[in-house]
Structure formats: C-alpha cells, structure tokens
C-alpha cells in the first residue's frame, strides 16, 4: 500500500504544479493579487507531497519491499542500512525524485525567505519553478516511476552497485543536486524579471544570495565526488574529464561567472543582459547535465539505464526550457536598458573578462563533451575526447583569469588607472616571481609547468594579502588598530578573499600532483619491498575475511620512511555477494604535504600479488582549496548587508503600499 | 580616447580573444581526438600505425597471460582478433570473455600496445565501443551469409 500512497502523492503534486504555473503567472500579468497569492501555499504543499513520496520510497527500501521494481533493482537484504537509504538515489528513478525533492525544497525556501519581494515578482518566480517541477513530475510519472510494481515480487534485490556502497554515496549526490537545482532559483528570478520587465539592482541583490548558496553546494558536491573517485576507483586520480564530471563542472563554471556578474549588476547596475543570460545558461547546463547523465547516452559509473523514451522526453523538455527562455530573452532584453558606463581598465572590465573566460572554458568543455555524442548519433564513427584535450585547452583559458584575479579586486570601479595599478602591484609581481622560482628550486627537478602553476598561486596569495593590507593598514588620521579594522570588514569581502585564496591552494595542489607524483605498479612476493623516495612499502601478507555483504582479501603493507616504521596500511580487494563483482579499496595515508596510496592488483601466485603504489604530494590541497572556496561563499552569505537590505525593502514596500 | 574608437578597441579586443580561443580549441581538438576501430577494421588495415586510437571487443577465452605486471591478451569481435599488451594493473572488472576497450598504438607487427584498459562498470554493462564492434562484426557476418544466400539464389 505504501508505494501506492507515494504514487498518489506524485499525481496530486502534478495537479498542484500545474496550478502553480498557470494561476500566479496569469495573476501577475493581469494584476490579481488573490491569484498571485496561490503560489506560496502550492509551493509548500508540493514540497510536503514530494517529501512524503520520498519517505514512502525510503520505507520501501528499509522494509525490503522487492515487489517495487526499483527497490528490487538497487537494493538487497544484506545491504547495510545507511546504503539502503543511499540506494534511494542509487538509480535513475530515485535520483530524479531526489532532484524534484530538492526543487520543491528550494521553492519552499523562496516562498519563506522572500517576504520582501513584490507579490507579482514572487508569483512569477514560483510560477517558473512550478513549470520545472511540472516537467519533472511528468517525466517521473510517464517514464521513470520509482513506485512501479514488479509482479511477481523478487525474493531478493539485485543489490546496489558495489562502487556506490560508500559513504560518498550518502553525501555526494544530495549535495550536488542541491547545487544543480539551486541554480533554478537564479534562473526563475531572471525569467521572472524578463516577464515583468524590471531588471534592476534590487533584482540582482535578491538573486545574489540564492546563486551563492547554490554555488556553495555545487562546489562541495563536486569536491566530494572528486575525493570519492580518488579513494574508491583505485587508480588514484582525482579528476578524469569524464563526461559526467564535465556535466557537473559546466554549470559550476557558468555559476561562477554568474556570481561575479551579479556583483556588477548589484553594485553598478551593469551587465544586465549578460547576467540574465548567464543565469539562463547556468541552469540550462544543469538540466543538460541531468539529461546527459540520466538519459543513458553517456557511459560511466553514473549512467544507470538507457531507455530511449526518457532521453527523448528530457531532450524535449530541454528544448522547451532553453529555447523558451532564450526566446523570451531575445524578445524582452532590448527593453532592459544598459547599465552604467565603464572604461577599458576598471573593475567592471576585469570582471567582464573573467566572465568571458569562464564562459569560454565552459564552452570548450561542452564541445569536448558533446562532440563525440554528436558524431555518434549521426553515425559518423566513434571517437573519444580525452584528458589531453581538456588539459591543453583549459590551462591557457584559465591562466589569464587567474592572473586577473590578482588585479581585479584592487582595481577601482568605473575607471582605474593602469600606471597606479602597476605601481601598487609591482612588488607583488616581483615577490611572486621570486617565490615561485625559489620554491621550484627546492623541488627535485625543475619543470616549467610547475613553476608557472606556483607563480599563479603565489600571485593570487600576494595580491590578496596586498588587498587586505590596503583595507586595514594603520592610517595617520585613524585611531583604529589594524586588528580592529579587520574586524570591521564586511564578511562578503572576507569571503571573496578566502575563496580566492582557496583557488590558490587548489592550484598548488594540482600543480604539485601533476608535476611530482610517482606511480609504481609492481609484482610483489610476501616480504618484498618497493621504494618511492624516502618511503619503502613492504607487503607482509594478504589475509581473507568477511564484511557485512562482501568477502575481502586484505593486504598488510608496512610503510617505512628512511627505515623508520610509520604505519601499516591495509588495502582491500572485495567481492560483493550479490553482484559477485570484485572491487578495490585503496589504503591511503593522508598527510598535509603528501598522500601515500596503496591498492591491491591481482593475485598472481600463492604468495604473490601485483600492487600499485602512489606518492602524491599536496593532493589534499586540491579538496582543501575547494572547501575554502565554499567557505568563502558561506562568508559572503553571512554578510550583514542582506539582512539590513531585507528590512529596508520591506519598509520601502510598506511605504509604497501606504501611499 | 573618443567613445567610438573606444568601442572599436573593445570589439577588436573581443574578436582577437575569440579567434585566439577558437584556434586554440580547434588545434587541441585536432591533435587529441581518439578514434575507435574494431578488430575487423584493424585487420583490414584501416587503423593508423603509430597513432593513438581505441579498440574494443571481447577478451578471448584463455588468451590472458601475465609476466609480472606485463599483461597480454587478445581482443576479438568474433570475426577478427588483435593481440594486445599492457603494462600495469588491469581494472577490477576485466575478465576473459567479457567486453573491454583498450587505448594505445599499433606497431608494425600488428601488436597493440595499450596505455589504458577500460572494462565495464557492472555485470550487465558492456562498453558501448565493444558492443559496437560486436554489432558491426555481426552485421558483417549477416552480410556475408546474405550474399552467399543471394548468390546461390541467383543461380
């Protein structure tokens, strides 16, 4: 019975979503307040209904209800309980339901935290989000219903793919989806503004925190996915330019551009077209990502099933959403008007360059991801575009953006003077070059790529320091101590600095790993050692045992540094009972300056295994940097400005109503 | 600068940027595309020698041999097959009789030196390139048998 309740909730929700699209938007056009006011309750009830349906699905998983097809496909009796819950989004149907849950969650959040918005704007925003919800509900009910029954019921399920039985599965997809779907808010704000024809600084200020929070989630989500791939896939990489990774990376690039563009729109009233366009693109790429991952056209760990009906549906939905919003843009944008003027050298122009570079980067990733699919669908042959393409394109596109990152925040709005900037930055430039050279001097062998990467990282750090100092240095006419002035700085400013420093940390991580990692694949008898630099790894033996739903063979590897024992590492080879698939669980010794990484290969003889050993310098800085970027976003959200402006808006609005 | 010349400078700068980016992307694209060939196509000498490409098919039963971390096996599309060598650890789901895709180069002797070996992600899944190779081989088989039939029919 419970799954039927869930199904029923979805159908009810479909009806509400339809109401939420038609009535509030119509109300906003003709100015009927009572029609507009329907948006808020429908959004909240939709959330409640989807939450209920989601609860029903979780119940079906926990109660081992294998008469539900989806449960039988992705769970099994022996599956540990936390993975039973995670298995809810371990397959296609459930992950789309999770997507929808996130969407209704964001809708409800908008309905609660937008009391300061004009009623018509809010009605349009929720109407647009209702349209997306409508599309996804139809998609679920028509092509991928998680509550479909399996008759006769299975005795036991087919189990969750062993690769997904990992704590990463519990956190990575919800985080990623929060980010993906979060861009729907910025999108809805942009479309609502186009519909209403009121794109102004207030619009940007309302839209900005929503964009930032979605971006924070997406950043954390991608970071978790990368860390997860690093430790489970057993080959020690942290990013593969896999189409599915690209699918999440493209909205991130667009979202990053959007955040910076919104800053200009809010502060200077400029870039309105551009900001709206970026908001449309960021969400379109999120949708495209969902399409790529879920339609089965891509093949990877993430691609669950291929059903052409689904692909066609999402493709149509994609065309309607992207085509419709671009058409609306083309129709309405000429009325928007231009923002404030600015000169060629100003903070605006640098932020514009940042935007263009990020968009170009996203475009090049899009090309590399879609081109093979395109050729294949036209029957022109199968090709693949691998990491070398992305590496060669990405580095030259991003390098100028990173260079500008040092200058932009120091430049004045509207008009900056190049000589003045040059004078302010000459020491920073000198310090960066010298530090980068000294740092590369200390490394084992000189490499131009490493020197360049470190140069960029040091440049960002030094200019950020310079920027901070210019804000807090003691002034002759001020009595405040630098520390007091530091405390007085707005947290959005500190957020910017932390996020930019995060980028520097990230660059150091990727540069060092790329330049100096060591990989060894060796065949070892028990008692053999393999050495990397000062470290020696000794394979003592391999023993067998049983986990909750798998059998394992566990290696004992003693790690020595300069002959000194550090620890024993225990890489495992697992075979899961239901799917009978082997899986490698690497052992990782995490350190501030390096990771040691050991994974078991195959058993060659009675006491002989192949073993893969890595030395990865600074690899954890990659994720540390990402988390710093996310922290920067959170700091920016904590800014007092948003709270004050909210009150001001409301009092303004009340004043208007009174008048 | 006058506003007009300023605008002109902007446009020029934009054009230069866009063309540089396009040139960069296309150049990178050109030199980094990896094409896919089936064992039959390789047997017909359609694949380049000394240039990276992908080959897909099934790992032939009993063809897997190991010498330390040096591995050799044979990839077949049920019509033709090609010997492959690889140094390193094979992916978890690499098995004889199952689908596989290898990326690497062909040498003059017809031996494929794989730099990367990809296997399927789960039991029910076959790498699409491998599936494609089998399908093409199957189509070729069908064509052969069909042509035999029509030949005998036309007599």
Contacts between the chains, C-beta under 8 A, distances in Angstrom:
chain1	res1	chain2	res2	distance
A	161	B	121	7.3
A	161	B	122	5.3
A	163	B	121	6.9
A	163	B	122	7.8
A	234	B	92	7.0
A	299	B	125	7.7
A	299	B	127	6.7
A	299	B	128	5.2
A	300	B	121	7.1
A	301	B	121	5.3
A	343	B	6	7.8
A	344	B	6	6.7
A	344	B	9	6.8
A	344	B	10	6.9
A	356	B	14	7.9
A	356	B	17	6.9
A	360	B	21	5.1
A	364	B	21	7.6
A	364	B	25	5.1
A	367	B	25	6.5
A	367	B	29	7.3
A	368	B	29	7.5
A	371	B	29	7.6
A	381	B	35	6.8
A	381	B	36	7.0
A	382	B	35	7.5
A	382	B	36	3.8
A	382	B	54	7.8
A	382	B	128	7.8
A	382	B	129	5.8
A	382	B	132	6.2
A	383	B	33	5.2
A	383	B	34	6.2
A	383	B	35	5.2
A	383	B	36	6.4
A	384	B	33	7.8
A	384	B	34	4.7
A	384	B	36	7.1
A	384	B	54	6.3
A	384	B	103	7.9
A	385	B	29	7.4
A	385	B	32	6.5
A	385	B	33	6.3
A	385	B	34	7.2
A	386	B	32	6.5
A	386	B	34	5.8
A	386	B	103	7.7
A	388	B	28	7.9
A	388	B	32	4.6
A	389	B	28	5.2
A	389	B	29	6.3
A	389	B	32	3.8
A	389	B	33	7.6
A	392	B	24	7.8
A	392	B	28	4.1
A	392	B	31	7.8
A	392	B	32	6.8
A	393	B	24	6.2
A	393	B	25	5.4
A	393	B	28	4.7
A	396	B	24	5.9
A	397	B	21	6.7
A	397	B	24	7.5
A	521	B	69	4.7
A	521	B	87	7.2
A	521	B	88	4.5
A	521	B	89	5.3
A	522	B	68	7.8
A	522	B	69	6.4
A	523	B	68	4.2
A	523	B	69	5.5
A	579	B	122	6.7
A	579	B	123	5.6
A	580	B	123	7.3
A	581	B	92	7.2
A	581	B	93	6.4
A	581	B	122	6.4
A	581	B	123	6.3
A	582	B	92	4.6
A	582	B	93	7.1
A	583	B	92	5.7
A	584	B	92	5.6
A	599	B	89	7.9
A	601	B	69	7.6
A	601	B	89	3.6
A	601	B	90	7.6
A	602	B	66	7.7
A	602	B	89	7.0
A	602	B	90	6.9
A	604	B	66	6.1
A	604	B	68	7.9
A	610	B	68	7.6
A	610	B	69	5.5
A	610	B	89	5.4
A	612	B	88	7.8
A	612	B	89	5.2
